[in-house]
Amino acid sequence: MLDVTLIRRHPDQVREGLRKRAVDVDIPAFLALDAEFREARAAVERLRGERRRVSADIAVRRRAGEAAEELQAGAGALADRLAEAEAGLGRLAGPHQDFLDGLPNLPDDDVVAGGKENNQVVRTAGAPPAFGFAPKDHVRLAQDLRLVDHKRGAALAGNGYWIYRGEGAALEWALLNHFLDTHRRAGYEFVLPPHLLTREAGYAAGQFPKFADEVFHVDDHFLLPTAETALASLHRGETLDERELPLKYVAYTPCYRKESGGYRTAERGTLRGHQFNKVELFQYTRPEDSEAAQLELLARAEELVAGLGLHHRVTKLAAEDTSPAQAKTYDVEVWLPSLGGYTEVSSVSNARAYQARRGGVRYRPENGGKPAYVHTLNASGLATSRLLPAILEQHQRADGTVEVPEVLRRWGLPEMLGTTRTPVPARP
């Protein structure tokens, strides 16, 4: 959440930052509520202090064998006043917290206003492949090469699910192994978090309460939509030692989301679904280090895509296209020939102190100063369900085979997919 002190001292700055996201809130009304809330809180604290003093005086008199009836009568009246004051504070605390919980992060100064139309291409790597034949789309290639079974996936779980099988399953697993091995070698600690999380984890990540309806709920838990949600709460409520920072984590999880694709080419195949695999990177840093950390994460994601031989680009998102919890996001997008456009395979984001404030994650400065909030950053490293279509389409050959990127062959994959076929039994 935003620092309430920032709202009090610089309301115009907050208002302008929110306007870049097309978010219009009544800051003056909140400040009036905030003043009333602070006054009520101070009154409660004064009455609690007075109650402690009266209780101490009663205890002293009793130990001395003196009468304390008058003080006890006053204590009863004081308790009634305190109960009334606490009730009043409670009536103000709910709307006060609801306002803060509903505010998105402020975009960085260099993030432009507007939606997707204002996203900025930072750089492009390589050139789109040129085919001397009529290329197939990723759905047709996956079917012809028997890599993905959508029909049986839908039979098992419904629309928006699929099954990787044969060389398709091997390719998916090779991608995950390659990413995890690369990040572990770079010093990221491997984490396998629970897939079921508490509401507190969704709140700390900035996804709840606004997006609570977009996840799958199981009793009083929910299925994580991304490992970021778990990693953002890994140190919830803790005060870290500055010497520990930065903390760098890499996690593998399936991701579960209610949204899924449709029949349009841009959503078919494995591009969008209710369940998909992703390797996630996460960092906890000092505030002064988070800018460099975001660029490091971006470089890591780009390096992986480049190592797969894929034409791609990097885009800096405009404010309205940036996730509400993030201050700045770069997307790494791969070229899909069948779309004649790009699709995102990694979002690299800096939440600044937004998630840390919601989760109560601070660090204690080495010089002994006052504990401060850490900055949190995350990056897909990478999402495989969109990489597989890009690999199939960009590396396809005229004979219908697909070249496997060399970095993946160490995981037992052939040089070309489709040179050997494993029969798939007909559906009963």
N, C-alpha and C positions, 0 to 999 in steps of 0.2 A: 504494500500500500504506500501511498504518498506520506511524506513526513508532514504531520499536522502543523508543525512549526513553520514549514515553508508556506503552507496555505495562509497562515495568520500573517506572516511578515511580507510575503510577496504574492498577494492574490492575483494581481494582473499577470504575473509570469505564469502562474498555474492556469489561469483562464486562457491565455494565448496558446500554451502548450496543448491544452485539451481541444482547442479549436482546430488545431492541425489534424486532429483525429475526427473532426466533425462531432465532437462531444460538447454539448452545451449544458452546463449545470449552474445553479443559482448559488454562486460563491457568497454574495452578501447574506443570503438567508442562512447559509451554513455558519458563517462567522457570527451571526446573531445567536444561533443555537449553541455554537461553541462557547461564546461568552457566558451564556446561561448555564451551560454544562459545567464550565470551570468554576463558576460561582457556587453552584450546588455541590460540586465535589469538595471545594474548600470548606463549605459549611459542614459537610459530613466529617471531614478530617478534624475540624475544630471541635465538634461535638464528641468525637471519639477520643480526642485528647483530653477533653474535660472529663469524660467518663473515667478514663484511666486515672486521672488525678483524684477524683472523688473516691474511686475504689481504693486507691492507695491510702487516702486519709482515713477511710473507714477501717482499713486493716490496722493502721497505726493506733487508732483509738481503742480498738478491740484488744490489741496486744497490751495496751496500757491499762485496761480495765475500765475505760471511760465509756460513757453513753454515746451512741452513734445514731440514735433514732432520727434526729433532724437531718443528718447527712444521708441516711437511707431513704428518707422521704424525698429528698432532693434528687437522689440517684434514680428513683422511680420516674419522676417527672422528666429527668434528663433522658432516660431510656425511651420514653414516649416521643420526645422531640427528635431523638436520633432516628427512631424507626420511621417517623414521618419524613425526615430529611433523606434517608436512604431510599425510601419509596419514590420520592421526587427525583432523586438522582437516577434511579433505575428507569423512570419514564423518559428521561432525556438521553440516557446512555445508548438505548437501542437505536433511535434515529441517528444519533451522532456516529455510531459505529457503522450503521448501514450506509451512510453517505460515504465514509472513507472506504469501505469495502467495495463500493460500486465504481470507484474511480480507477481508470486505467493508468498505466505508467505514463510519465511525460516523455515524449519523444526527444531524442537528442537534438541539439541546435542544428546539426547538419542534416537532419532528416526532413525532407520536404513534406508539405501538406498534401492532402488528397489521397486518392485510392490507387488501384493498380495502374491506371493510366499514367501516373506520375512516377512509377518505379524507374530507377536509373540503371542502365547497363554500365557496369564498371569496367569490364573487360570481357573479351571473347577469346577462347583458346581453340586453335585449329580451325578447320573448315568443314562444312557438312560433307559427308561422303557423296561421291558422284558415282552413280550406277550406270552401267551400259546395258541394263536389262530392266524389266518392270519389277521393282522391289515389292515384297510382301509386307503387310503390317505385322505387328508383334503377335496379334491374336492368331492369325493364320499360321505364322511360323511356329508358335507354341503348339498349335494343334497338329500341324504336319510332322513336327519332330517329336510329338508325344511327350512334351515337357510338362504341360499343365493340363489338368483334367477339371474343367469347369463344371461339366455335367454331373459328375459324381460328387464334386464339392458341394454343389447346390442340393444334391440329393441327401447329403449328410447334414447340412446345416442351413440350407436356404440360399437365396440370392445374396451375392456379395461375398461368397466364400469359394475357395478353390483348393485343389490338391496339387502339390508339386510331386512328380513321380519320375522314376528313372533318372536320366541325365538332367532333367529339370530340377529334381530334388538335390542331386549332386552339385549342380551349379549354384543353387541357392545356398547350400551349406558351405561351399567353397568361398563364396563371397563373404559370408559371416566370419568364417575362420580367418580369411585374409585380413579383414578389417580389424578383428580383435588382436590378431598377432601383430599387426603394424602398430596399433595404439599401445599395446603392452610394451613393445620394444621402445616406445617413445616415453615411457615412464608413467603411463596411466594405470591406476589400480583397477583390476577387473572386479566387477560387482555383478552378482546375479540377484536382483531384488525380488521381493514378493510381487505377484501379479495382482493381488487383491490389496487395496489400500484403504485407509480410513479417510473420513471426510476432512480431517485436519491436514492430510497430505495434499488434497485437492485445493484446500484453502491457501496453504503456504505457497503452492506453485502459482497461485493467481488464477486458477481455472474455476474455482468455486467462489462465490455462489452463482456467478453469471452463467457458466457453462455446465452446471450440474446435470442438466437434462440431456447432455450430448454424450454421456458415458453410460456404460452398462452397469447397473446397480445390482448387487448381490447382498441381500439383507442389509446390514449397516456398513457394507464395504462397497467398493466399486472397482471394476477392472481398469487397470491403468491404460490411458490413451497413448502414453509414451513414457519411456524410462525417466525422462526429465522430471515427471511428477514425483517419482520415488526419490530420485537423487537430490531434488530441491529440499527434501525433508530429512535427508540422511543425518544432518547435524541440527535438527530442529531443537530450539531451546538451549543450545550449547554456546559457551563462550570459548572460542579457539585461541590458541597461542599464536601470536603473529609469526613466530618462527616456523609454524606448521604450514603456512601459506606459501604458494598456492597449493590447494588440494585438487588433484586431478583424478577423475574417475572415468572409466569406460564400462558401459553396461550393455548386455544383450537382453532383449525381451521381445516377445510378440507384442503388438500394440492392438488395442481393441477400441473401435469407434463405431458409433451408430451410423454415421454417414457412410455411404458407399456409392459406387458408380452406377451409371445407367447404360443405355444402349448406344450413346454417342461414342465415336472412336476415341475421343479424349478421356473417356471414363471406362472403356471396356478392358477386358483382360485383367491384369493384375495392377493396373494403375491406381484404382480406388477400390477398397474393400473394407469389410468390417474387421478383418484381422490380417495383419501383415507383420513382417519381421523388420527390426531396426537395431542398429548399433548406435548407442548414444554416448556423446562425450559431455562431461560436465566439469566445471571448475568453480572453486571458491577462491576469491582473490582479495587482496587489499584494493581499496578504491582506486588508488593511483596506478594500479597494474592492470585494471580490467580492459582498458582500450587495447593494450598490446596483446592481452590474452585473447581477445576476440579475433584479432588478425592472425594469431597463431592457429586458432581453431579453424578459421577460414582456409588457411594454407593447408592444413591437414586434410580437410574435406576435398579441396581442389586437387591435391596430390593423388588422392585415391582415385578420383574420377579420371584424371590424366593418365594414371597407371593402367587403367582399363582401356585406354586408347579411344576415349569418347570425346567427340566434339561437344563443348559446353560453354557456358558463359556464367558470369557472376553479376547479380543484380542487387542493388541496394533498395530496400522496400520503402515506399512512401508511408506516411504516418498511419493512414487508415488501413493499410494492408499489413501493418506490423501487429503482431499479437498483443493483446491488451497488457500483458505482464512485462513486455519487452520495451526497452528504450531505443534499440537500433537492431536491425536484422539485415543480414546479407543472405541471399539465396544462391545456391549453386544449381544451375539448371542444365539438363542434358537435352540434346537435339533428338527429336523423334521425327524421322522422315515422313511417316504416315500422317502426322499432324501438320507438317510444315512449320513446326514451332518447337518450343522448349517446355519441359516439365521439371518441376523442382525435385531434387533428390537430397538436398541438405539445406536446412535453415540454421544459420549461425547467429545467435542472438546474445545480447547483453541486457540483463534485467537491472543492472546497477544494484541499488539496495532494496528494490521493490519486493522481491521474494524474501530476502533476508529479514526485512522488517516484519513481514507477515508471519515468518517462521521463527522469529526471535533468534537469529544466528548472528552472533557478534564475534569480534576478535579483540584480544587484550594486547595493546601496543607494547612492544618490547621495552620502550622507554618508561613504562609505567603509567601512561596516560589513561584517560577514560576509555572504557570499551566502546568500540564503534561497530556499525554494521558492515559485514563483508559485502562484496559484490558477487553475484552469481552469473554464470554464463553457460550456455548449452549449444550443442551442435549435433546434427545428425551425422553419424560417421560410418556408414551411411544407411539410408532406407533402401532395402533390396528390391521391393516390389516394383519400383520404377526403374531400377537399374537393369533388371532382366529384360524388359521391353527395349531399352536403349541398346543393350548389347546385341540382342537379336536383330534389330533393325539396322544398326550401323555396321555390324560385322557380317551381315548375310552375304552369300555368294550366289552366283547365277544358277548353280545346280541345286539350290535349296538348302545347302548346308550353312552352318554359322561357325565362324572362327572363334575359338575360345581365347580370351586374353591370356597372354603368356604367364602373368603373375598368378593365375588361378590353376594352372596345370599341375602344380606341385601337390594339389589336393586330389589328385587321381582323375582329373578330367582329360578327355582326349583333345587333340589339337583342333579337331572339327566336330561339332555336333551334327549328327545326322549321317555319319559315315557308317555307323552300326546302329541297327534298329532293334529294340526289344519289343516284341509283340505285346500289345495291350489287350487283355481279354475283352470281348464284347460285353456290353452291359446286359444283364439278364432281362 
